[in-house]
Amino acid sequence: MSVRDGLLAILTDRPMHAYELRGEFERRTTSAWPLNMGQVTVTLGSLVKAGLAEPDPDGDTPVRYRVTDTGRAQVRAWWLEAADRATPAREEVSIKLALAIGDPSVDVATVIASQRAATVSAMHDLTRLKRDAKVPDDLGWRLTLDRMIFAADAEVRWLDHVREQVARGRTRSGPARGTAADGPAAVADPHPEAERTSR
């Protein structure tokens, strides 16, 4: 997500200083995207420079910021704008596995198993957090948790798929599919049955 747009959207509620803004952002997103104060301060400066926010003249120290009319218009447009999926995120798990598959010295199965165990553990932690939550009426908080749980579940299923593809490649004669000879694309095919049915 765009942290810049997210912070601007929160400022439409009321004027806030940087610490309040960070706290509200992390509360609403269940701390899924933790921010440091430097990032918040730099972002506020960028919003002010762009004319989207301004210091509240009626505020005390520390300085609170409020959204300008231009900023409100930007937030309204942002709510209706679909997330950009044209450029895939540089997701660490995918990158790590692609590099491991291309390196004959790496035990890819161990890398997969380690990541899978960590992801399953994280999924269980998120599920317990949702179950034991003290704020069951906070729909935004629960939906953010749901998104994280679904993403972890999808990652586990994808890792199982990668493990199967790597194991299948190693049972064939000649260079194993999903090794340095074939590159990461061989493992990334999510529909291996499509290749068979098209022949």
C-alpha positions as CSV (number, residue, x, y, z in Angstrom):
1,M,0.0,0.0,0.0
2,S,1.0,3.6,-0.3
3,V,2.0,4.8,3.2
4,R,1.8,8.4,2.0
5,D,-1.8,8.0,0.9
6,G,-2.7,6.0,4.0
7,L,-1.3,8.7,6.3
8,L,-3.1,11.4,4.3
9,A,-6.4,9.5,4.6
10,I,-6.1,9.2,8.4
11,L,-5.5,13.0,8.6
12,T,-8.9,13.6,7.1
13,D,-10.4,12.5,10.5
14,R,-8.8,15.3,12.5
15,P,-5.5,17.2,12.8
16,M,-2.7,15.0,14.3
17,H,0.9,15.3,15.2
18,A,3.4,12.8,13.9
19,Y,3.2,10.5,16.9
20,E,-0.6,10.4,16.9
21,L,-0.5,9.7,13.1
22,R,1.9,6.8,13.4
23,G,-0.1,5.3,16.3
24,E,-3.4,5.6,14.5
25,F,-1.9,4.1,11.3
26,E,-0.5,1.1,13.2
27,R,-3.7,0.6,15.2
28,R,-5.8,0.4,12.1
29,T,-3.4,-1.9,10.2
30,T,-2.7,-4.1,13.3
31,S,0.9,-3.0,13.0
32,A,1.2,-5.0,9.7
33,W,3.2,-2.1,8.3
34,P,5.2,-0.7,11.3
35,L,6.5,2.9,10.7
36,N,9.4,4.7,12.2
37,M,9.1,8.3,13.2
38,G,11.6,9.3,10.6
39,Q,9.4,7.9,7.8
40,V,6.3,9.6,9.2
41,T,8.1,13.0,9.5
42,V,9.5,12.8,6.0
43,T,6.1,11.8,4.6
44,L,4.4,14.7,6.4
45,G,7.0,17.1,4.9
46,S,6.3,15.7,1.5
47,L,2.5,16.1,2.0
48,V,3.0,19.7,3.1
49,K,5.3,20.5,0.1
50,A,2.8,19.0,-2.3
51,G,0.0,21.2,-0.8
52,L,-2.0,18.2,0.5
53,A,-1.5,18.9,4.2
54,E,-0.5,21.9,6.3
55,P,0.4,22.7,9.9
56,D,-2.7,23.4,12.0
57,P,-2.5,27.1,13.0
58,D,-4.7,26.5,16.1
59,G,-2.6,23.6,17.3
60,D,0.0,23.6,20.1
61,T,3.4,22.0,20.3
62,P,4.1,19.4,18.9
63,V,2.7,20.7,15.7
64,R,-0.4,19.0,14.4
65,Y,-1.1,18.7,10.7
66,R,-4.4,18.9,8.9
67,V,-5.5,18.0,5.3
68,T,-6.1,20.8,2.8
69,D,-9.0,20.8,0.3
70,T,-6.6,19.5,-2.3
71,G,-5.6,16.7,0.0
72,R,-9.2,15.7,0.7
73,A,-9.8,15.5,-3.1
74,Q,-6.7,13.3,-3.4
75,V,-7.9,11.0,-0.7
76,R,-11.4,10.7,-2.3
77,A,-9.7,9.7,-5.6
78,W,-7.4,7.3,-3.8
79,W,-10.3,5.4,-2.2
80,L,-11.7,4.7,-5.7
81,E,-8.3,3.9,-7.3
82,A,-7.5,0.2,-7.7
83,A,-4.2,-1.0,-6.4
84,D,-1.5,-1.1,-9.0
85,R,-0.6,-4.7,-9.8
86,A,1.4,-4.0,-13.0
87,T,4.7,-4.3,-11.2
88,P,4.9,-7.3,-8.8
89,A,6.2,-6.6,-5.3
90,R,9.7,-7.7,-4.6
91,E,8.6,-10.3,-2.1
92,E,11.5,-11.8,-0.2
93,V,10.3,-15.4,-0.1
94,S,9.9,-15.6,-3.9
95,I,13.3,-14.0,-4.5
96,K,15.1,-16.2,-2.0
97,L,13.7,-19.4,-3.5
98,A,14.4,-18.3,-7.0
99,L,18.0,-17.7,-6.1
100,A,18.3,-20.9,-4.1
101,I,16.9,-23.0,-7.0
102,G,19.6,-21.4,-9.2
103,D,22.4,-22.3,-6.8
104,P,23.5,-26.0,-6.9
105,S,25.2,-25.6,-3.5
106,V,21.9,-24.8,-1.7
107,D,19.6,-27.5,-0.2
108,V,16.4,-26.1,-1.6
109,A,14.2,-28.6,0.3
110,T,15.6,-27.4,3.6
111,V,15.0,-23.7,2.6
112,I,11.4,-24.5,1.7
113,A,10.8,-26.5,4.9
114,S,12.3,-23.7,7.1
115,Q,10.1,-21.1,5.4
116,R,7.0,-23.2,5.6
117,A,7.4,-23.9,9.3
118,A,7.8,-20.1,9.9
119,T,4.8,-19.2,7.8
120,V,2.6,-21.8,9.5
121,S,3.7,-20.6,12.9
122,A,2.9,-17.0,11.9
123,M,-0.5,-18.1,10.6
124,H,-1.3,-19.8,13.9
125,D,-0.2,-16.7,15.9
126,L,-2.4,-14.4,13.7
127,T,-5.4,-16.8,14.2
128,R,-4.9,-16.8,18.0
129,L,-4.6,-13.0,18.0
130,K,-7.9,-12.7,16.1
131,R,-9.6,-15.2,18.5
132,D,-8.3,-13.5,21.7
133,A,-8.8,-10.0,20.4
134,K,-10.1,-7.5,22.9
135,V,-11.6,-5.3,20.1
136,P,-14.0,-7.7,18.3
137,D,-16.1,-4.8,17.0
138,D,-13.3,-3.2,15.1
139,L,-14.1,-4.4,11.7
140,G,-11.1,-2.8,9.9
141,W,-8.7,-4.5,12.4
142,R,-10.3,-7.9,12.0
143,L,-10.4,-7.6,8.2
144,T,-6.7,-6.7,8.1
145,L,-5.9,-9.7,10.2
146,D,-8.0,-11.9,7.9
147,R,-6.0,-10.6,4.9
148,M,-2.8,-11.5,6.7
149,I,-4.1,-15.0,7.6
150,F,-5.3,-15.7,4.0
151,A,-1.9,-14.5,2.7
152,A,0.0,-16.8,5.0
153,D,-2.3,-19.7,4.0
154,A,-1.7,-19.0,0.3
155,E,2.0,-18.9,0.9
156,V,1.9,-22.3,2.6
157,R,0.1,-23.8,-0.3
158,W,2.5,-22.2,-2.8
159,L,5.5,-23.5,-0.8
160,D,3.9,-27.0,-1.0
161,H,3.6,-26.6,-4.8
162,V,7.2,-25.5,-5.0
163,R,8.4,-28.4,-2.9
164,E,6.4,-30.8,-5.2
165,Q,7.9,-29.3,-8.4
166,V,11.4,-29.4,-7.0
167,A,11.0,-33.0,-5.9
168,R,9.5,-33.9,-9.3
169,G,12.4,-32.3,-11.2
170,R,15.0,-34.2,-9.2
171,T,13.4,-37.6,-10.0
172,R,13.8,-37.1,-13.8
173,S,16.9,-38.1,-15.7
174,G,19.2,-35.3,-16.8
175,P,19.2,-31.8,-15.3
176,A,16.6,-31.5,-12.7
177,R,13.7,-29.2,-13.4
178,G,13.9,-26.3,-11.0
179,T,17.7,-26.4,-10.7
180,A,20.3,-24.0,-12.0
181,A,20.0,-25.7,-15.5
182,D,16.4,-24.6,-15.9
183,G,16.2,-21.5,-13.7
184,P,13.3,-20.4,-11.4
185,A,10.7,-20.3,-14.1
186,A,10.5,-24.1,-14.1
187,V,9.3,-24.1,-10.5
188,A,7.0,-21.1,-10.8
189,D,4.6,-22.7,-13.3
190,P,1.3,-22.8,-11.3
191,H,-0.6,-24.9,-13.9
192,P,1.6,-27.9,-14.9
193,E,-1.5,-29.8,-16.0
194,A,-2.2,-27.2,-18.7
195,E,1.0,-28.2,-20.4
196,R,0.0,-31.9,-20.5
197,T,-3.6,-31.3,-21.8
198,S,-2.4,-29.0,-24.6
199,R,-0.3,-31.8,-26.2
